[in-house]
Amino acid sequence: MIKVLLFARLADLARVRDASFDCPGEGVRLDDLVKRVVVRYPALQTSLAQPRLLFLAINQKQTGLDAQVKDGDEVAIMPPFSGG
């Protein structure tokens, strides 16, 4: 299983803060996992339409969309944020 954590407005739109996804065989690319998240939570379609604008992390390490996600990994998906 892959645990996906959603933050800020993504969690609000999906109405969940975390979800589990089956991990096929050797794993899945992160961009494909993001697509699976949208299929399960259609309310995220607009927010995840440009995944390059998101902050993505696997096991608390920032990563890109081409990263491989394996069974047991934890993925965090956060929208762009700013602050002062």
C-alpha positions in Angstrom: 0.0 0.0 0.0 1.0 3.6 -0.7 -0.2 6.2 1.8 -1.1 9.5 0.2 -1.4 12.6 2.4 -3.3 15.6 1.2 -2.8 19.1 2.6 -4.6 22.5 2.8 -7.3 23.0 0.2 -6.6 19.6 -1.4 -7.7 17.9 1.8 -10.7 20.2 2.0 -11.8 19.4 -1.6 -11.3 15.7 -1.3 -12.8 15.6 2.2 -10.0 13.4 3.4 -6.5 14.0 4.7 -5.0 10.7 3.8 -5.8 7.7 1.6 -4.2 4.3 0.7 -3.6 3.1 -2.8 -2.6 -0.4 -3.9 0.9 -0.6 -5.3 1.3 -2.6 -8.5 4.3 -4.9 -8.8 7.6 -2.9 -8.8 5.8 0.4 -8.0 4.3 3.3 -9.9 5.6 6.7 -11.1 4.5 9.6 -9.0 2.7 11.3 -12.0 0.7 8.1 -12.5 -0.2 8.0 -8.8 -1.4 11.6 -9.0 -3.7 10.6 -11.8 -5.1 7.8 -9.6 -5.7 10.3 -6.9 -7.8 12.4 -9.3 -9.8 9.3 -10.4 -10.7 8.5 -6.8 -11.3 12.2 -5.8 -12.7 14.0 -8.9 -13.0 17.2 -6.9 -9.2 17.5 -7.2 -9.2 17.4 -11.0 -8.7 21.2 -11.4 -6.2 21.5 -8.5 -4.1 18.6 -9.7 -4.3 19.5 -13.4 -0.9 21.1 -13.3 1.1 18.7 -11.0 4.4 20.5 -11.7 3.0 23.4 -9.5 2.5 21.1 -6.6 5.0 20.3 -3.8 5.5 16.5 -3.8 7.4 14.4 -1.3 8.0 10.7 -0.9 8.9 9.7 2.7 9.3 13.3 3.6 11.8 14.1 0.8 10.9 16.5 -1.9 10.8 14.8 -5.3 9.7 15.2 -8.9 6.9 13.6 -10.9 9.2 11.0 -12.5 10.1 9.5 -9.1 9.2 5.9 -8.5 6.8 5.2 -5.6 7.0 1.7 -4.0 4.9 -0.3 -1.6 5.1 1.1 1.9 6.0 4.7 0.8 4.2 7.8 2.1 3.5 10.5 -0.5 2.6 14.0 0.4 0.8 16.3 -2.0 0.7 20.0 -1.2 -0.7 22.9 -3.2 1.5 25.9 -3.9 1.8 28.1 -0.8 3.2 31.4 0.2 3.8 33.2 3.4 5.8 35.8 5.2 
